[in-house]
Amino acid sequence: MKKIKLILAGAIACVLFAVNANAQTTPPPPPPSPPTPATAGAPTSLLGKWDILFKGLPNGDTHIIFTVTEQDGKLGGSFTDPDKKEVPLTKVEKDDKGLVLYFTAQGYDVNVNLEKKDDDDHVKANMMGMFEGTGERVKP
């Protein structure tokens, strides 16, 4: 009988210990940093008009003229398609390497990453992560 009481007391002690035990918790994530304006630290060297040659597009190698502007602290712009029609950019965002230009072409949402090369007059471009391009500033 003593053994049963001892086992029962041990089981109750284990249950009480397990109930009082707390699992380790991770600290809450830090609060998000406040939003910054789209042009905060924007590479102003990428503002202007760019002639970019994209290679390997379905319709062959294609020159596209992009114009990147800043108005009232907001980035924007347009591009001239191969048919010489000017189309507004739907959005321009700054990223860690340069700018991302968004637009709609032939019914598709398209993005182009624009990154400055060695000097202020040459850029590298990447359309949709598939098509590489190189460009140079269009001088007035």
Buried (B, 14 or more C-beta within 10 A) or exposed (E): EEEEEEEEEEEEEEEEEEEEEEEEEEEEEEEEEEEEEBBEEBBEEBBBBBBBBBEEBEEEEBEBBBBBBBEEEEBBBBBBBEEEEEBEBEEBEBEEEBBBBEBEEEEEEBBBBBBBEEEEBEBBBBBEEEBEBBBBBEEE
